[in-house]
Amino acid sequence: MTDPASTMTTHRLASASFVLVAAFAPLNARAADPSPAPFDGRELALLNRVTWGVSETDARSMAAMGPERWLDRQLHSRPDDPLPHEAQAQIDANTDGGTTMANVVIAMRARQKSIGAISDPDQKKAAQKAYDADMNGELQRAVTRSLVRDLYSPDQLREQMTWFWFNHFSVQAAKSNLRLMVGDYEDNALRPHALGRFRDLLAATLRHPAMLRYLDNADNAAGHINENYAREIMELHTLGVDGGYSQKDVQELARILTGVGIDTNPQPPNLPPTLRGQLIRKGLFEFNPKRHDYGDKVFLGRRIRGRGFGEVEEALDILARNPATARHVSRQLAIYFVSDNPSDALVERMSQTFLRSDGRIAQVLATMFRSPEFQASLGTKFKDPVHYVLSSVRLAYGDRVVLNAGPIQGWLGRLGEALYNHPTPDGYSTVAAAWNGPGQMEARFEVAQKIGGGAGGLFKSDPAGAVNQPGVPILQNALYYEGLAQTLGGPTRTALAEAASPQDWNALFLSSPDFMHR
């Protein structure tokens, strides 16, 4: 005898497969619907692209302000704009109150040394286990702060750009003690400059110990050159692989960057009197003149006089204002926001804005957002996992602030795009071909079932405590009937009509080709 539950599950998965297969193809033509739509479809498409996904709060905000005024506010947000009270409380609860990242790193380093001195094997094992748990705890707090901002900040464009820049200036938390640094890197090097001047952003990443440790410039010294950071700063961060630099330029930039590193010793290094005035220390960052190569250099055809940290500033000026940097950064932005293969004409217009504005990111984005290419692309960009998961949670649970971001990081890991976890410095790909394979689609349906069937632990603050869930989210709400329904293609409507329960409907909607695109 056939099990009715098994039959229903098979039917559900078959319906889901029908929808998921369609996700590999271009979006179907939108089905006409004669009913009125208070939320304009084009405005919802813009909202879906500029934010981490449509929510009713943001949809009503755009409807009240109008799309132009709303977009202008996003472009000119401030890094200190307030978050909703409950979201800020969750961030505060996951912040080391009053303790700087430098102090945390120094304290954990001392603790690690003390573990090495323990002679009893059992005590040493227990101490190491507690140490690892605290290291992972610091990382999880950083993940929570980042995800809460992504989900609830009114400044959605700034949060998207913070993720974009973290991916562009990528570091991996698994290396060395970067678990203690990545949160500060995001909060203090990237987010404040996410819509500002590229030159300032580039300098902030260069001065942050997370970057210096990840790309080994902390080991770069006169007589012991390490070229890792010099190569990546040109290939990935600025000029691009075809940016016109040579191996000699890599070597010269590495010489310029000698002495730029990290020092966890609270006492300054012992320097001869002639060099003491050139020492720079702030937090863990240090420019140690004793480790610097003071010879003259020729970098990208420019002679740079050996004089200390001023060489680094001059090199950053050259890189940030190079036309190749303008093209490379503009192309990366266009790939992220517009198309996997943006037109040369769009990239060129963005590049000219970059050069004309001295790299002001908001102005480059404004050129892109107001382009016909951007307008034509709305609704066609396939979501990478972070866009998929965050947009699902935003739509399903709205303004209700999650108490446990662990499941979200778990879903991102299941889909291959966990925060702070890309193993190489080139960052995650954001093109469809990297994410639209059958295995990915199957995993997305599993995530959709979790999100659409309950909270998956999002509202359970204590793993050992009582479950505090809002129940099955109602996606067939006012936002759906007043706007989103008008944007669905015929195959999606057909699949949704066959759903056997609200949970099935939610999972199928969140797995539809329409929802998979932004």
Secondary structure by P-SEA (a helix, b strand, c coil): cccaaaaaaaaaaaaaaaaaaacccccccbbbbcccccccaaaaaaaaaacccccaaaaaaaaaacaaaaaaaaacccccccccaaaaaaaaaaccccccaaaaaaaaaaaaaaaaacccaaaaaaaaaaaaaaaaaaaaaaaaaaaaaaccccaaaaaaaaaaaaaaaccccccccccccaaaaaaccccccccccaaaaaaaaaacaaaaaaacccccccccccaaaaaaaaccccccccccccaaaaaaaaaaacccccccccccccccccccccccccccccccccccccccccccccccccccaaaaaaaaaaaaacaaaaaaaaaaaaaacccccccaaaaaaaaaaaaaacccaaaaaaaaaacaaaaaacccccccaaaaaaaaaaaaccccccccaaaaaaaaaaaccccccccccccccccccccccaaaaaaaaaaaaaaaaccccccccccccccccccccccccccccccccccccaaaaaaaaacccaaaaaaaaaaccccccc
